[in-house]
Amino acid sequence: QVQLVESGGGSVKAGGTLRLSCVAYGDAYCGSTMSWYRQAPGKEREFVPGIRADGRRNYADFVEGRFTISQDSARYTLYLQMDSLKFQDKAMYYCRSDSCNKWGQGTQVTVSS
């Protein structure tokens, strides 16, 4: 079993920066392929970026080069560096272990204009 715990959310002004973290407790395999998702009020949960076991990354189109997904070498911690935040980025952000089909509890990101 793996437990995913996110942190790093908060409130920033538009143009600001946040760095989210997600620690995978329990099973390093579950950290091999992971993703970030987000869900805004009244909207469906949507994919943001993902990282595969071979290190390849893919991003949702709306990221437009503003976010960077990374992972520590032991695959226990997943990061999401978010720069140039927009009001539209306000949402609950979740990490997901694609390898083990597990979700974290989420961390709130609020962006004020």
C-alpha angles and dihedrals in degrees: 000000000000130000119204118204121187127199140162101074121134147126122299138161121253109282092031132122137240133176118208123200132197121192118202110212121194112014127044091198089065088061094058098089116022141159144192121230132179137203126197121198111283093008135099122259110266136197117253109174135334136198125206132212090258090055097254116142134202130189138201113253093245091063089075093187095305098110131056126197119205141161136206116252093253090054092231097115128046121195137198116195108198118192131175091023117201130207087249090062091071107121147107107281121212132188119216134197103220089186093060102021094238131142133207123228094255138243123236122239118192123185121189123202 
